[in-house]
């Protein structure tokens, strides 16, 4: 993969595609983790006396229409505060100049050719600067103009430091032969994580499941799950995966008659009543032991509805166990990162990926268009 450290950017102009799709409320950035993640790349470019214009999407606006609620203005404000310097925000590509050290173009998805990977827009983006640097792992699975076409069209293109760190961490997790390897896959649907689970079963000694995914596996085993979230269409797939004998299910779960109730009870998995739903699971002593002896842990998804206090203990105990482990731990996905932020010190996880869909597709073994365009070898 072509890397920033091997690319001549001294005194050059740089178009830097980043992922600044951050949570915003009332004009303020709620979580600046993705902004902070690009700072090492920006600082390196400044040391090289480069002039940089940032390109990012924000949300899913209607293409070709400016909508103030999808403006990057709050992000520009946050960048100004972090870097303590002025960050001009250009409303269009035609406005771009390099008078400031760092500037930002308004939401790239306002342009109608972005999502369709329009050739003219790709060329326009690649022609903005001397070098096109891609540092937005979270969008690397999207073949859009700014994430694919511009990389291909650019005279000089390379990966930024964040992308380099991401791919190194993910390759280490998927390629390492260290055992025992434990993977954790939580979430509501088996269908959205089926290929991930299949891939992780191949490289893991065991896969611990959580959330609605666990419910589907429990039903596939013949357990009564009451009115719990479940995908009946996935039961045959769940049975096939259970035959690998690598799926690690809980012994006890937290149930309630509805999600808003404070009336909960802990019960064995064979004692769920017809009018109850499983909303959390208890980390068994066997699972805790497996986490403690693991050499490598891959974590994607909570094990319960952790945003609700009565159903947060399973995910909190899981996070605590992983944080205490000596294993190389890789975490990815928005809900996983939120759980880490809520329950433990992020520094106790070896690497937290900034990607959601891109993280999952990498774990599935798929080629990501942006990485392919940069010469990455899968």
MOWO-V470563 format. One record per residue. PHI is phi in degrees with one decimal (none if undefined). PSI is psi in degrees with one decimal (999 if undefined). OMEGA is omega in whole degrees, -180 to 180 (999 if undefined). Layout:
PHI;PSI;OMEGA, PHI;PSI;OMEGA
//
This chain:
none;134.0;179, -68.8;127.9;-172, -116.5;152.4;-179, -60.0;-40.5;-179, -63.7;-20.4;-180, -101.6;5.0;-175, -110.4;138.4;180, -77.2;106.9;177, -120.0;8.6;-178, -62.6;122.1;180, 59.5;23.6;-178, -100.7;163.3;169, -92.5;141.6;-174, -130.7;131.3;169, -99.7;118.1;-173, -114.3;108.0;178, -83.2;118.0;-178, -124.7;173.0;177, -113.8;96.5;180, -107.9;29.7;179, -81.5;81.4;-173, -110.6;158.1;177, -69.0;130.8;-179, -129.8;137.5;176, -140.2;130.3;-180, 52.7;39.1;176, 79.1;7.8;-180, -121.5;139.2;177, -72.9;125.4;-179, -85.5;-31.2;-179, -141.0;113.3;-175, -97.3;18.1;-176, -57.4;-43.2;-179, -69.5;-29.9;177, -69.7;-47.0;-180, -62.6;-29.7;-177, -65.8;-24.5;-179, -94.1;-4.4;-176, -59.6;-42.8;179, -57.6;-39.5;177, -65.0;-44.9;179, -62.4;-42.7;-179, -64.9;-39.4;178, -62.6;-44.8;-180, -63.1;-37.3;178, -66.5;-38.7;178, -65.5;-26.9;178, -85.5;6.2;-180, 60.2;33.1;178, -86.4;156.3;172, -109.2;125.6;-170, -120.6;133.4;171, -113.8;127.5;-178, -89.3;141.5;178, -125.4;130.4;179, -154.0;159.5;169, -99.9;167.0;175, -151.1;112.0;-179, 68.4;-159.2;-178, -129.4;71.3;179, -72.4;165.0;174, -70.4;128.0;-178, -61.2;136.5;177, 85.4;1.7;-177, -127.5;127.9;175, -78.9;129.3;178, -133.1;116.5;-173, -58.4;-27.3;-179, -72.5;-11.9;175, -109.1;18.3;180, -75.0;149.7;177, -87.8;10.9;-179, -56.0;-45.3;178, -61.9;-32.8;179, -70.0;-41.2;177, -60.1;-40.8;178, -63.3;-43.7;179, -64.6;-41.0;177, -61.6;-41.3;178, -57.6;-43.3;-178, -68.7;-40.2;-179, -68.6;-44.0;-175, -91.7;-11.9;-178, 54.8;46.9;176, -153.9;159.0;-178, -70.4;135.5;179, -123.9;95.6;179, -61.1;141.9;177, -113.3;111.7;-180, -84.9;134.2;-179, -81.3;-13.6;177, -151.9;163.4;178, -63.0;-36.1;-178, -63.9;-21.6;-180, -81.2;-15.8;-170, -59.1;130.2;169, -139.2;170.0;-177, -116.9;39.7;177, -69.9;-34.8;177, -95.4;155.8;179, -62.4;-41.6;-179, -134.3;131.5;177, -138.3;173.5;-174, -139.6;136.7;175, -93.4;141.7;178, -57.3;154.6;-177, -29.3;113.8;-175, -64.3;-23.0;-180, -78.4;-3.0;170, -69.2;-20.4;-177, -88.4;130.6;-172, -65.3;-21.0;-178, -92.0;-1.3;-176, -65.1;-59.4;-174, -68.9;-27.5;179, -86.6;3.7;180, 54.7;48.2;-179, -61.0;131.1;-176, -63.3;-40.4;-180, -64.7;-42.3;178, -67.0;-40.8;178, -57.1;-44.8;-179, -67.1;-39.9;180, -62.0;-40.7;179, -69.2;-43.4;-179, -67.7;-27.0;-180, -84.9;-3.4;-179, -62.0;-36.4;-171, -143.6;173.3;180, -67.3;-37.0;-175, -132.1;137.5;176, -106.4;115.3;-178, -109.3;127.4;179, -104.5;121.5;-178, -137.4;32.2;-174, -118.6;72.9;-178, -54.9;-38.0;-177, -59.7;-17.6;179, -114.4;10.0;-173, -71.8;-9.8;178, -93.3;2.8;-179, -106.1;118.5;179, -82.8;65.7;-179, -97.2;174.7;-178, -61.6;-43.5;-176, -82.9;-16.4;-176, -107.9;-8.2;-178, -142.4;-60.4;-177, -58.0;-43.6;-178, -68.5;-33.3;177, -63.3;-44.8;-180, -67.2;-37.0;-175, -80.3;-20.7;-174, -67.5;142.9;175, -64.3;-37.2;178, -139.8;125.1;179, -141.6;151.7;-179, -160.8;171.7;178, -90.7;141.7;175, -79.8;177.7;-175, -67.2;-35.7;179, -64.1;-44.8;179, -62.3;-39.6;178, -62.1;-45.1;179, -63.3;-43.5;-179, -59.9;-51.8;-177, -65.6;-35.6;177, -63.2;-45.6;-178, -66.3;-42.6;-179, -70.1;-37.6;177, -66.0;-38.8;179, -62.2;-40.4;-179, -71.2;-38.8;-175, -88.5;-25.5;-176, -98.8;-22.5;-176, -61.7;140.5;180, -94.5;7.0;-178, -62.9;136.2;177, -132.9;155.3;-2, -72.0;144.7;173, -111.4;127.8;179, -118.3;129.5;175, -111.7;146.6;179, -124.4;121.8;180, -126.7;110.3;177, -113.7;174.9;180, 136.5;176.4;-174, -85.1;-32.4;-171, -124.7;132.9;172, -65.6;-37.3;-175, -58.8;-38.8;-178, -77.9;-15.7;-177, -120.5;6.7;-174, -56.6;-49.9;-177, -67.2;-33.1;177, -65.1;-47.4;180, -60.4;-44.2;179, -58.9;-42.7;-180, -68.3;-41.7;-177, -70.3;-31.4;176, -59.6;-34.8;-178, -70.6;-32.6;-175, -107.1;1.4;-177, -117.1;153.2;173, -75.1;-35.8;176, -150.5;155.4;177, -124.2;114.5;178, -87.8;128.5;-178, -103.7;163.3;179, -149.4;166.1;175, 66.9;-148.8;180, -60.5;-26.3;178, -61.9;-44.4;177, -60.3;-42.4;-179, -57.4;-43.5;-179, -64.4;-40.4;178, -66.7;-39.9;179, -62.5;-42.7;179, -65.3;-38.5;179, -62.5;-27.7;178, -82.4;-8.4;180, 102.2;4.8;179, -77.3;146.9;172, -78.4;125.1;180, -114.2;13.8;177, 60.2;-128.2;-179, -104.1;25.6;-179, -65.9;153.4;174, -59.4;130.8;-178, -158.0;150.1;176, -111.0;98.7;-179, -61.8;-30.3;-179, -68.4;-12.7;-178, -103.9;3.0;-175, -61.5;-38.8;-180, -66.8;-39.2;177, -64.5;-40.8;180, -62.3;-41.0;179, -62.9;-40.1;178, -62.3;-42.8;180, -68.6;-35.2;177, -62.9;-30.0;180, -67.1;-17.8;177, -72.1;-17.3;-177, 61.8;24.5;178, -109.3;-6.3;-179, -82.2;122.9;-177, -103.4;111.3;-178, -105.8;157.5;180, -74.3;160.4;173, -94.1;-28.0;-178, -131.9;148.0;180, -133.8;163.4;175, -103.8;125.2;-177, -121.8;157.9;176, -155.6;165.4;180, -83.5;-19.6;170, -159.2;161.6;-171, -68.9;-23.8;-178, -89.8;-0.5;-178, -85.4;143.6;174, -91.9;-2.4;178, -86.6;102.8;-178, -126.7;162.8;173, -148.5;152.1;175, -97.3;131.6;180, -143.9;161.6;173, -66.3;156.2;-176, -66.7;-14.2;178, -99.2;13.7;-177, -123.2;18.7;178, -74.3;132.2;-178, -85.2;160.6;-176, -60.2;-29.5;-177, -102.0;18.9;-179, -112.9;156.0;175, -124.9;143.3;178, -83.1;123.0;-177, -123.8;-5.1;176, -161.5;166.2;177, -136.2;148.4;-178, -86.5;131.7;177, -72.1;112.6;-178, -70.7;158.9;178, -63.9;-31.5;178, -67.1;-43.1;179, -66.2;-41.0;179, -61.6;-37.8;179, -66.4;-41.1;179, -64.3;-37.0;177, -66.0;-41.0;-176, -67.8;-29.4;-178, -98.7;-5.1;-178, -64.1;145.8;174, -94.7;-22.8;-179, -145.8;134.9;179, -130.7;129.0;175, -114.3;123.0;-172, -124.8;121.7;175, -140.4;104.7;174, 107.8;143.7;177, -77.0;168.3;180, -102.9;-7.8;179, -148.6;-178.7;179, -82.1;73.4;-167, -69.1;-15.8;179, -68.4;-19.4;177, -100.1;122.7;-175, -49.5;-44.5;-178, -64.0;-16.3;-176, -120.9;28.2;-176, -102.8;-16.0;-172, -61.8;-39.5;-179, -60.5;-46.4;180, -69.5;-37.5;178, -64.8;-44.4;178, -64.0;-38.1;178, -62.9;-47.7;180, -60.4;-43.2;179, -61.9;-42.0;-179, -65.2;-42.2;179, -66.5;-40.9;180, -62.3;-32.9;-179, -83.4;-14.2;-178, -72.2;152.1;176, -90.0;2.2;-176, -70.1;158.6;167, -74.2;119.5;-175, -117.7;130.1;178, -118.9;125.0;179, -120.5;141.6;179, -151.7;154.8;-180, 105.6;141.1;-175, -57.5;-45.4;-179, -67.2;-35.1;179, -64.8;-45.1;-180, -66.7;-35.0;177, -65.2;-41.4;178, -63.0;-41.2;178, -61.5;-44.0;180, -62.9;-37.3;-178, -74.8;-37.1;-166, -112.5;-27.0;-174, -140.1;174.1;175, -82.9;122.7;-177, -55.2;-29.0;-178, -66.3;-14.5;179, -85.3;0.4;172, -106.1;132.0;-175, -59.0;-45.6;178, -151.1;131.4;176, -108.9;114.5;-179, -75.0;143.2;178, -85.4;-3.7;-176, -94.6;146.8;173, -105.9;-83.0;178, -61.1;-38.0;180, -65.2;-39.6;178, -60.1;-47.4;-179, -64.0;-43.6;-178, -66.5;-36.8;176, -61.7;-44.1;-180, -64.7;-29.5;178, -73.6;-12.9;-178, 90.2;12.7;180, -79.5;152.5;172, -80.0;134.4;178, -98.6;125.1;-173, -50.8;-45.3;-178, -62.3;-42.0;-179, -68.2;-40.0;177, -59.9;-43.2;-180, -63.5;-25.8;-180, -92.4;2.8;177, 87.6;15.5;180, -69.4;138.5;179, -100.4;114.6;-180, -80.2;999;999
//
